[in-house]
Amino acid sequence: MKIFLVTAGSQGDFEPFFAFAKKAHNLGHEVYLAVTQEFLPRLENAEFKVVSLPGSIKYFVDKNGVSIIKNSIDFFPKVRPFVVKLLNTVVDQILEIKPDVVLYHPTVLTAPIAARSVGAISGLVEIIPILSPTKEFASAGIWTSNLGFLNKLTYKGVVLAEKLFFLETFKWARALKVKNTKHDFSLSLISPALLSRPKDWPQNTHLVGPWFEKENVGISDEILEFVNRKPTVYAGFGSMKRGNPKKIATEIIKGCKASGMQIIISSGWGGLEVAEEFKNDPDVLEVKSVNHFKLFPLVKVIFHHGGIGTTHAALRAGTPSVIVPFIVDQPWWAHKLYSQKLGPKSLPHRRLTSKNVSKRITEALTYKQNVVDISQRMLDNNGIDETFKVIKVYLDKKN
């Protein structure tokens, strides 16, 4: 089977597709993974085929962080042209490769059109629940709490955002003579242990569970020696960046110290940075990134941004979290964990002080047993295998 995967987003959007590509290749499929420029170094030794997309999401993170105002100002002069070029490039790639299956990130609106033009089936990969309407909860990118009968309306907001690229999708549909521009099926990558499939989800929306792999890459002796010395907190915001990274890290460090704990700071894409006064502090270890699968079970509490990948990784590890949300679905996940008694309330940036950090650590530890319990229910989650079952169903229908 020839499979074309395309993702455009942050680290959290890249990792699931990367995991799927590796597993699919190992199963003997011909795999193509299309990514933006910042992820190409990670794929230098990939055994599957790597396809380059124009531009970089990280460029906008470095330039504007997650500021809605700054990114809005940049939308027409810079963001929109970048996305248009990406949409056009993906069409060209699919037309050239002629895959049997196309699995795509929601940003890549032209992927299902190109897939249908070459006779491929297409699957929309809903890394977060923002597009499949339901009365049971609001769209994760629009609202946090339950709005009751208004929940379904929130999904219209995402549809309206897609209309910003109507000209591009219309142009390609007409050029390729494609009348049905919709995907064949949708995949939700949330763990069934965390979310029950809504009864009113469309029939072609499948709750398969997370795409992830248990990486063989270990963690350094330095990190192992560090966590074995003393109870440890981990803090990392992945691809997220807002405000003063040194000031934020300083408050977290001071809060951990007040709780009698040491801390590992992961700088990621620049969201956290250790100030000079803590560079040689024996209770502070700064890393660029680290294997979550190996580290998370070794720490006591995890401070993170609330991305779906990190949220799942923390729950699988049986380690309680404190979510410091930035944008889109992150407040939704914080509310989800709190409402299911899996963690404390989120810690907003405006309230991120050492005192509140210390308080959240104490609160998070009280949820330990609940988190351990759900980690046991997540053991048999295998989103990649479940996805292949879905693919087979739709390929059989086509043939």
TORTIGU-656155 format. One record per residue (C-alpha): residue number from 1; residue in three letters; x negated, y, z. Coordinates in Angstrom, 3 decimals. Layout:
[NUM, "ALA", [X, Y, Z]]
...
***
This chain:
[1, "MET", [0.000, 0.000, 0.000]]
[2, "LYS", [-1.239, 3.478, -0.876]]
[3, "ILE", [-0.505, 5.929, 1.944]]
[4, "PHE", [-0.957, 9.715, 1.797]]
[5, "LEU", [-1.031, 11.517, 5.158]]
[6, "VAL", [-1.086, 15.288, 5.447]]
[7, "THR", [-1.233, 17.433, 8.577]]
[8, "ALA", [-1.659, 21.162, 9.077]]
[9, "GLY", [-1.846, 22.509, 12.591]]
[10, "SER", [-3.814, 22.378, 15.801]]
[11, "GLN", [-5.914, 19.604, 17.343]]
[12, "GLY", [-2.716, 18.086, 18.706]]
[13, "ASP", [-1.303, 17.877, 15.176]]
[14, "PHE", [-4.496, 16.339, 13.793]]
[15, "GLU", [-5.125, 13.575, 16.343]]
[16, "PRO", [-1.974, 11.472, 15.705]]
[17, "PHE", [-2.547, 11.476, 11.943]]
[18, "PHE", [-6.210, 10.578, 12.472]]
[19, "ALA", [-5.214, 7.637, 14.677]]
[20, "PHE", [-2.654, 6.444, 12.121]]
[21, "ALA", [-5.137, 6.713, 9.252]]
[22, "LYS", [-7.710, 4.564, 11.064]]
[23, "LYS", [-5.174, 1.892, 11.996]]
[24, "ALA", [-3.653, 1.815, 8.503]]
[25, "HIS", [-7.097, 1.460, 6.943]]
[26, "ASN", [-7.977, -1.388, 9.311]]
[27, "LEU", [-4.773, -3.123, 8.242]]
[28, "GLY", [-6.013, -3.092, 4.651]]
[29, "HIS", [-4.047, -0.163, 3.210]]
[30, "GLU", [-5.483, 2.462, 0.859]]
[31, "VAL", [-5.327, 5.593, 2.996]]
[32, "TYR", [-5.722, 9.285, 2.185]]
[33, "LEU", [-5.757, 11.862, 4.977]]
[34, "ALA", [-5.433, 15.536, 3.996]]
[35, "VAL", [-6.612, 18.069, 6.610]]
[36, "THR", [-7.662, 21.704, 6.841]]
[37, "GLN", [-11.327, 22.738, 6.953]]
[38, "GLU", [-11.933, 22.705, 10.721]]
[39, "PHE", [-11.306, 18.958, 10.944]]
[40, "LEU", [-13.591, 17.838, 8.119]]
[41, "PRO", [-16.649, 17.410, 10.414]]
[42, "ARG", [-14.658, 14.888, 12.499]]
[43, "LEU", [-14.076, 12.846, 9.347]]
[44, "GLU", [-17.614, 12.731, 7.949]]
[45, "ASN", [-17.969, 9.007, 8.689]]
[46, "ALA", [-14.352, 8.034, 8.061]]
[47, "GLU", [-13.860, 4.750, 6.216]]
[48, "PHE", [-10.653, 5.942, 4.564]]
[49, "LYS", [-10.417, 8.689, 1.926]]
[50, "VAL", [-10.497, 12.278, 3.203]]
[51, "VAL", [-8.752, 15.026, 1.241]]
[52, "SER", [-9.586, 18.665, 1.897]]
[53, "LEU", [-6.924, 21.338, 2.262]]
[54, "PRO", [-7.741, 25.043, 1.808]]
[55, "GLY", [-8.274, 27.319, 4.774]]
[56, "SER", [-8.356, 26.850, 8.525]]
[57, "ILE", [-5.764, 27.027, 11.300]]
[58, "LYS", [-8.594, 27.628, 13.765]]
[59, "TYR", [-9.394, 30.881, 11.954]]
[60, "PHE", [-6.064, 32.330, 13.098]]
[61, "VAL", [-6.483, 30.967, 16.638]]
[62, "ASP", [-9.923, 32.570, 16.889]]
[63, "LYS", [-8.608, 35.834, 15.446]]
[64, "ASN", [-5.233, 36.196, 17.153]]
[65, "GLY", [-4.996, 33.481, 19.803]]
[66, "VAL", [-1.326, 32.624, 20.283]]
[67, "SER", [-0.181, 36.252, 20.255]]
[68, "ILE", [3.201, 36.400, 18.501]]
[69, "ILE", [2.722, 40.099, 17.746]]
[70, "LYS", [-0.729, 39.720, 16.172]]
[71, "ASN", [0.273, 36.678, 14.136]]
[72, "SER", [3.471, 38.416, 13.003]]
[73, "ILE", [1.443, 41.378, 11.757]]
[74, "ASP", [-0.827, 38.959, 9.899]]
[75, "PHE", [2.039, 36.878, 8.458]]
[76, "PHE", [2.587, 38.507, 5.076]]
[77, "PRO", [-0.974, 39.653, 4.312]]
[78, "LYS", [-2.768, 36.487, 5.529]]
[79, "VAL", [-0.691, 33.670, 7.023]]
[80, "ARG", [1.859, 33.336, 4.240]]
[81, "PRO", [-0.720, 33.291, 1.397]]
[82, "PHE", [-2.668, 30.638, 3.318]]
[83, "VAL", [0.422, 28.433, 3.722]]
[84, "VAL", [1.472, 28.917, 0.080]]
[85, "LYS", [-1.946, 27.819, -1.136]]
[86, "LEU", [-1.754, 24.794, 1.149]]
[87, "LEU", [1.734, 23.866, -0.118]]
[88, "ASN", [0.616, 24.087, -3.739]]
[89, "THR", [-2.567, 22.088, -3.086]]
[90, "VAL", [-0.657, 19.248, -1.449]]
[91, "VAL", [1.620, 18.927, -4.476]]
[92, "ASP", [-1.409, 18.651, -6.774]]
[93, "GLN", [-2.978, 16.014, -4.529]]
[94, "ILE", [0.150, 13.854, -4.369]]
[95, "LEU", [0.657, 14.091, -8.131]]
[96, "GLU", [-2.927, 12.964, -8.674]]
[97, "ILE", [-3.049, 10.180, -6.059]]
[98, "LYS", [0.473, 8.825, -6.713]]
[99, "PRO", [0.904, 7.160, -3.323]]
[100, "ASP", [3.618, 4.701, -2.319]]
[101, "VAL", [4.231, 6.462, 1.001]]
[102, "VAL", [3.846, 10.099, 2.070]]
[103, "LEU", [3.882, 10.954, 5.787]]
[104, "TYR", [3.723, 14.679, 6.411]]
[105, "HIS", [3.610, 17.362, 9.083]]
[106, "PRO", [6.721, 19.620, 9.155]]
[107, "THR", [4.658, 22.571, 7.908]]
[108, "VAL", [4.055, 20.880, 4.553]]
[109, "LEU", [7.460, 21.603, 2.998]]
[110, "THR", [6.495, 20.604, -0.544]]
[111, "ALA", [5.361, 17.075, 0.399]]
[112, "PRO", [8.773, 15.328, 0.054]]
[113, "ILE", [9.366, 17.019, -3.314]]
[114, "ALA", [6.050, 15.820, -4.713]]
[115, "ALA", [6.590, 12.376, -3.184]]
[116, "ARG", [9.945, 11.950, -4.889]]
[117, "SER", [8.484, 13.064, -8.218]]
[118, "VAL", [5.966, 10.178, -8.171]]
[119, "GLY", [8.434, 7.616, -6.822]]
[120, "ALA", [7.026, 7.526, -3.278]]
[121, "ILE", [9.069, 7.376, -0.085]]
[122, "SER", [8.461, 10.235, 2.332]]
[123, "GLY", [8.589, 10.496, 6.094]]
[124, "LEU", [8.710, 13.715, 8.097]]
[125, "VAL", [6.552, 13.313, 11.204]]
[126, "GLU", [8.268, 15.178, 14.037]]
[127, "ILE", [5.429, 15.361, 16.513]]
[128, "ILE", [7.802, 17.397, 18.669]]
[129, "PRO", [11.642, 17.258, 18.553]]
[130, "ILE", [12.417, 20.436, 16.638]]
[131, "LEU", [14.210, 19.390, 13.451]]
[132, "SER", [16.607, 16.481, 14.114]]
[133, "PRO", [19.705, 18.166, 15.567]]
[134, "THR", [21.374, 16.810, 18.694]]
[135, "LYS", [23.826, 17.995, 21.342]]
[136, "GLU", [21.704, 16.431, 24.089]]
[137, "PHE", [18.898, 19.020, 24.168]]
[138, "ALA", [17.799, 22.213, 22.456]]
[139, "SER", [15.147, 22.291, 19.746]]
[140, "ALA", [11.786, 22.116, 21.519]]
[141, "GLY", [10.413, 25.102, 19.641]]
[142, "ILE", [13.382, 27.370, 20.338]]
[143, "TRP", [14.687, 26.868, 23.885]]
[144, "THR", [13.619, 25.135, 27.087]]
[145, "SER", [16.686, 24.376, 29.179]]
[146, "ASN", [19.874, 22.540, 28.233]]
[147, "LEU", [22.422, 24.824, 26.518]]
[148, "GLY", [25.192, 22.251, 26.420]]
[149, "PHE", [27.413, 22.550, 23.339]]
[150, "LEU", [25.086, 25.256, 21.959]]
[151, "ASN", [22.077, 22.915, 21.776]]
[152, "LYS", [22.748, 21.936, 18.183]]
[153, "LEU", [22.727, 25.555, 17.044]]
[154, "THR", [19.088, 26.008, 18.120]]
[155, "TYR", [17.946, 23.732, 15.305]]
[156, "LYS", [19.242, 26.282, 12.815]]
[157, "GLY", [16.419, 28.578, 13.907]]
[158, "VAL", [13.798, 26.228, 12.519]]
[159, "VAL", [15.717, 25.882, 9.257]]
[160, "LEU", [15.756, 29.664, 8.926]]
[161, "ALA", [11.974, 29.753, 9.389]]
[162, "GLU", [11.598, 27.271, 6.523]]
[163, "LYS", [13.505, 29.693, 4.282]]
[164, "LEU", [10.440, 31.955, 4.338]]
[165, "PHE", [8.969, 29.516, 1.802]]
[166, "PHE", [12.125, 28.888, -0.204]]
[167, "LEU", [10.569, 30.287, -3.391]]
[168, "GLU", [7.726, 27.757, -3.233]]
[169, "THR", [9.937, 24.735, -2.606]]
[170, "PHE", [12.458, 25.882, -5.245]]
[171, "LYS", [9.704, 26.430, -7.795]]
[172, "TRP", [8.229, 22.951, -7.323]]
[173, "ALA", [11.613, 21.222, -7.266]]
[174, "ARG", [12.475, 22.838, -10.587]]
[175, "ALA", [9.060, 22.219, -12.133]]
[176, "LEU", [9.041, 18.546, -11.134]]
[177, "LYS", [12.771, 18.100, -11.895]]
[178, "VAL", [13.509, 16.886, -8.386]]
[179, "LYS", [17.116, 17.348, -7.230]]
[180, "ASN", [16.905, 15.652, -3.819]]
[181, "THR", [14.196, 17.569, -1.962]]
[182, "LYS", [14.771, 15.932, 1.441]]
[183, "HIS", [12.591, 13.350, 3.146]]
[184, "ASP", [13.758, 9.725, 3.243]]
[185, "PHE", [13.283, 9.357, 6.990]]
[186, "SER", [12.033, 11.191, 10.039]]
[187, "LEU", [9.700, 9.845, 12.727]]
[188, "SER", [9.769, 11.099, 16.317]]
[189, "LEU", [6.465, 10.435, 18.093]]
[190, "ILE", [7.814, 10.725, 21.648]]
[191, "SER", [7.506, 7.793, 24.020]]
[192, "PRO", [10.838, 5.981, 24.579]]
[193, "ALA", [9.850, 5.899, 28.263]]
[194, "LEU", [10.095, 9.692, 28.308]]
[195, "LEU", [13.011, 10.266, 25.945]]
[196, "SER", [16.011, 8.099, 25.151]]
[197, "ARG", [17.052, 8.316, 21.521]]
[198, "PRO", [19.986, 10.761, 21.295]]
[199, "LYS", [23.162, 8.998, 20.212]]
[200, "ASP", [23.966, 11.709, 17.661]]
[201, "TRP", [20.586, 11.802, 15.935]]
[202, "PRO", [20.821, 11.287, 12.171]]
[203, "GLN", [20.628, 7.613, 11.198]]
[204, "ASN", [17.343, 8.147, 9.368]]
[205, "THR", [15.601, 9.636, 12.436]]
[206, "HIS", [13.542, 6.973, 14.205]]
[207, "LEU", [12.071, 7.194, 17.715]]
[208, "VAL", [8.850, 5.237, 17.191]]
[209, "GLY", [6.641, 6.486, 20.026]]
[210, "PRO", [3.250, 8.204, 19.953]]
[211, "TRP", [0.542, 7.561, 17.377]]
[212, "PHE", [-2.648, 7.127, 19.372]]
[213, "GLU", [-5.625, 4.838, 19.746]]
[214, "LYS", [-7.618, 3.679, 22.707]]
[215, "GLU", [-10.903, 5.172, 21.593]]
[216, "ASN", [-14.063, 3.152, 22.071]]
[217, "VAL", [-16.051, 6.342, 22.580]]
[218, "GLY", [-17.018, 6.508, 26.232]]
[219, "ILE", [-17.760, 9.417, 28.494]]
[220, "SER", [-21.249, 10.524, 29.431]]
[221, "ASP", [-23.148, 9.386, 32.511]]
[222, "GLU", [-23.145, 13.027, 33.623]]
[223, "ILE", [-19.337, 13.101, 33.682]]
[224, "LEU", [-19.086, 9.694, 35.387]]
[225, "GLU", [-21.543, 10.715, 38.101]]
[226, "PHE", [-19.646, 13.974, 38.559]]
[227, "VAL", [-16.176, 12.416, 39.038]]
[228, "ASN", [-17.567, 9.754, 41.373]]
[229, "ARG", [-18.935, 12.395, 43.763]]
[230, "LYS", [-15.727, 14.052, 44.850]]
[231, "PRO", [-11.965, 14.344, 44.026]]
[232, "THR", [-11.833, 16.052, 40.627]]
[233, "VAL", [-9.395, 18.245, 38.696]]
[234, "TYR", [-9.513, 18.500, 34.889]]
[235, "ALA", [-8.537, 21.708, 33.068]]
[236, "GLY", [-8.336, 22.089, 29.302]]
[237, "PHE", [-6.061, 23.976, 26.921]]
[238, "GLY", [-7.025, 22.207, 23.684]]
[239, "SER", [-6.458, 24.482, 20.678]]
[240, "MET", [-4.693, 27.180, 22.689]]
[241, "LYS", [-6.189, 30.574, 23.468]]
[242, "ARG", [-4.746, 33.622, 25.227]]
[243, "GLY", [-6.075, 36.482, 27.327]]
[244, "ASN", [-9.492, 36.362, 29.017]]
[245, "PRO", [-10.835, 32.764, 29.011]]
[246, "LYS", [-13.404, 33.504, 31.740]]
[247, "LYS", [-10.895, 35.147, 34.052]]
[248, "ILE", [-8.407, 32.277, 33.645]]
[249, "ALA", [-11.104, 29.647, 34.257]]
[250, "THR", [-12.312, 31.560, 37.314]]
[251, "GLU", [-8.853, 31.510, 38.921]]
[252, "ILE", [-8.536, 27.775, 38.261]]
[253, "ILE", [-11.999, 27.090, 39.700]]
[254, "LYS", [-11.286, 29.104, 42.840]]
[255, "GLY", [-7.945, 27.359, 43.297]]
[256, "CYS", [-9.595, 23.938, 43.019]]
[257, "LYS", [-12.277, 24.885, 45.510]]
[258, "ALA", [-9.621, 26.065, 47.954]]
[259, "SER", [-8.040, 22.617, 47.631]]
[260, "GLY", [-11.350, 20.902, 48.357]]
[261, "MET", [-11.764, 19.642, 44.813]]
[262, "GLN", [-14.338, 20.002, 42.067]]
[263, "ILE", [-13.391, 20.651, 38.441]]
[264, "ILE", [-14.192, 19.734, 34.848]]
[265, "ILE", [-13.509, 22.633, 32.480]]
[266, "SER", [-12.976, 21.741, 28.810]]
[267, "SER", [-13.511, 24.834, 26.662]]
[268, "GLY", [-11.771, 23.374, 23.566]]
[269, "TRP", [-11.110, 26.070, 20.980]]
[270, "GLY", [-12.043, 28.796, 23.453]]
[271, "GLY", [-9.077, 28.891, 25.832]]
[272, "LEU", [-11.316, 28.428, 28.894]]
[273, "GLU", [-14.872, 29.567, 29.567]]
[274, "VAL", [-16.937, 29.244, 32.729]]
[275, "ALA", [-18.218, 32.604, 34.000]]
[276, "GLU", [-21.918, 33.067, 34.807]]
[277, "GLU", [-21.319, 32.935, 38.563]]
[278, "PHE", [-20.188, 29.298, 38.234]]
[279, "LYS", [-22.677, 28.070, 35.611]]
[280, "ASN", [-24.871, 26.350, 38.194]]
[281, "ASP", [-22.137, 25.541, 40.685]]
[282, "PRO", [-22.377, 21.830, 41.639]]
[283, "ASP", [-18.555, 21.643, 41.816]]
[284, "VAL", [-18.051, 22.864, 38.231]]
[285, "LEU", [-18.808, 20.963, 35.025]]
[286, "GLU", [-18.126, 22.586, 31.652]]
[287, "VAL", [-17.697, 20.438, 28.513]]
[288, "LYS", [-16.609, 21.210, 24.952]]
[289, "SER", [-14.255, 18.244, 24.761]]
[290, "VAL", [-13.895, 14.823, 26.352]]
[291, "ASN", [-12.169, 11.490, 25.749]]
[292, "HIS", [-8.790, 11.871, 27.488]]
[293, "PHE", [-8.138, 8.130, 27.459]]
[294, "LYS", [-11.287, 7.452, 29.480]]
[295, "LEU", [-11.374, 10.527, 31.729]]
[296, "PHE", [-7.755, 11.134, 32.746]]
[297, "PRO", [-7.391, 8.015, 34.928]]
[298, "LEU", [-10.460, 9.141, 36.904]]
[299, "VAL", [-9.212, 12.579, 37.961]]
[300, "LYS", [-6.583, 13.569, 40.533]]
[301, "VAL", [-4.714, 16.341, 38.679]]
[302, "ILE", [-4.728, 17.612, 35.093]]
[303, "PHE", [-4.184, 21.278, 34.166]]
[304, "HIS", [-3.264, 21.528, 30.493]]
[305, "HIS", [-1.253, 23.507, 27.958]]
[306, "GLY", [1.581, 21.007, 27.606]]
[307, "GLY", [0.932, 19.817, 24.062]]
[308, "ILE", [2.648, 16.516, 23.323]]
[309, "GLY", [-0.628, 14.602, 22.879]]
[310, "THR", [-2.125, 15.715, 26.186]]
[311, "THR", [1.201, 15.294, 27.984]]
[312, "HIS", [1.475, 11.684, 26.802]]
[313, "ALA", [-2.196, 11.005, 27.595]]
[314, "ALA", [-1.779, 12.262, 31.164]]
[315, "LEU", [1.353, 10.172, 31.718]]
[316, "ARG", [-0.298, 7.056, 30.245]]
[317, "ALA", [-3.205, 7.590, 32.648]]
[318, "GLY", [-0.844, 7.735, 35.631]]
[319, "THR", [-2.252, 11.140, 36.604]]
[320, "PRO", [0.041, 14.062, 37.516]]
[321, "SER", [-0.112, 17.282, 35.490]]
[322, "VAL", [0.268, 21.000, 35.932]]
[323, "ILE", [1.344, 22.576, 32.651]]
[324, "VAL", [0.255, 26.117, 31.760]]
[325, "PRO", [2.380, 26.629, 28.628]]
[326, "PHE", [1.483, 28.886, 25.721]]
[327, "ILE", [3.931, 28.515, 22.826]]
[328, "VAL", [6.562, 26.457, 20.966]]
[329, "ASP", [7.270, 23.099, 22.659]]
[330, "GLN", [4.957, 23.498, 25.644]]
[331, "PRO", [7.529, 25.130, 27.993]]
[332, "TRP", [9.962, 22.409, 26.854]]
[333, "TRP", [7.572, 19.663, 27.973]]
[334, "ALA", [6.944, 21.405, 31.287]]
[335, "HIS", [10.692, 21.540, 31.906]]
[336, "LYS", [11.038, 17.911, 30.774]]
[337, "LEU", [8.455, 16.665, 33.275]]
[338, "TYR", [9.867, 18.751, 36.109]]
[339, "SER", [13.468, 17.679, 35.454]]
[340, "GLN", [12.403, 14.013, 35.421]]
[341, "LYS", [10.404, 14.428, 38.651]]
[342, "LEU", [7.116, 13.785, 36.851]]
[343, "GLY", [5.434, 17.060, 37.756]]
[344, "PRO", [5.840, 20.503, 39.329]]
[345, "LYS", [7.254, 23.557, 37.585]]
[346, "SER", [5.036, 25.098, 34.931]]
[347, "LEU", [2.463, 27.717, 35.916]]
[348, "PRO", [2.968, 30.742, 33.612]]
[349, "HIS", [-0.097, 32.772, 32.623]]
[350, "ARG", [1.184, 35.855, 34.414]]
[351, "ARG", [1.197, 33.881, 37.679]]
[352, "LEU", [-2.070, 32.027, 37.176]]
[353, "THR", [-3.888, 32.962, 40.369]]
[354, "SER", [-6.189, 30.864, 42.545]]
[355, "LYS", [-3.492, 30.736, 45.230]]
[356, "ASN", [-0.895, 29.381, 42.800]]
[357, "VAL", [-3.400, 26.928, 41.311]]
[358, "SER", [-4.050, 25.505, 44.774]]
[359, "LYS", [-0.318, 25.342, 45.476]]
[360, "ARG", [0.379, 23.494, 42.195]]
[361, "ILE", [-2.366, 20.954, 42.938]]
[362, "THR", [-0.673, 20.081, 46.234]]
[363, "GLU", [2.735, 19.839, 44.525]]
[364, "ALA", [1.413, 17.752, 41.623]]
[365, "LEU", [-0.032, 15.128, 43.948]]
[366, "THR", [3.429, 14.449, 45.390]]
[367, "TYR", [4.529, 13.158, 41.962]]
[368, "LYS", [1.745, 10.579, 41.716]]
[369, "GLN", [3.883, 7.463, 42.197]]
[370, "ASN", [6.514, 8.589, 39.681]]
[371, "VAL", [3.803, 9.183, 37.097]]
[372, "VAL", [2.251, 5.785, 37.791]]
[373, "ASP", [5.676, 4.194, 37.318]]
[374, "ILE", [6.237, 5.766, 33.888]]
[375, "SER", [2.681, 4.895, 32.841]]
[376, "GLN", [3.604, 1.230, 33.318]]
[377, "ARG", [6.662, 1.648, 31.086]]
[378, "MET", [4.468, 3.234, 28.412]]
[379, "LEU", [2.078, 0.278, 28.214]]
[380, "ASP", [3.960, -1.405, 25.375]]
[381, "ASN", [4.393, 1.812, 23.336]]
[382, "ASN", [2.971, 1.331, 19.863]]
[383, "GLY", [4.191, 4.081, 17.586]]
[384, "ILE", [1.973, 3.078, 14.684]]
[385, "ASP", [3.266, -0.502, 14.534]]
[386, "GLU", [6.848, 0.743, 14.874]]
[387, "THR", [6.230, 3.179, 12.012]]
[388, "PHE", [5.121, 0.383, 9.710]]
[389, "LYS", [8.392, -1.429, 10.477]]
[390, "VAL", [10.297, 1.704, 9.433]]
[391, "ILE", [8.223, 2.077, 6.268]]
[392, "LYS", [8.987, -1.527, 5.291]]
[393, "VAL", [12.727, -0.926, 5.636]]
[394, "TYR", [12.660, 2.081, 3.315]]
[395, "LEU", [10.337, 0.443, 0.796]]
[396, "ASP", [12.665, -2.567, 0.668]]
[397, "LYS", [15.632, -0.258, 0.085]]
[398, "LYS", [13.790, 1.427, -2.762]]
[399, "ASN", [12.835, -1.850, -4.404]]
***
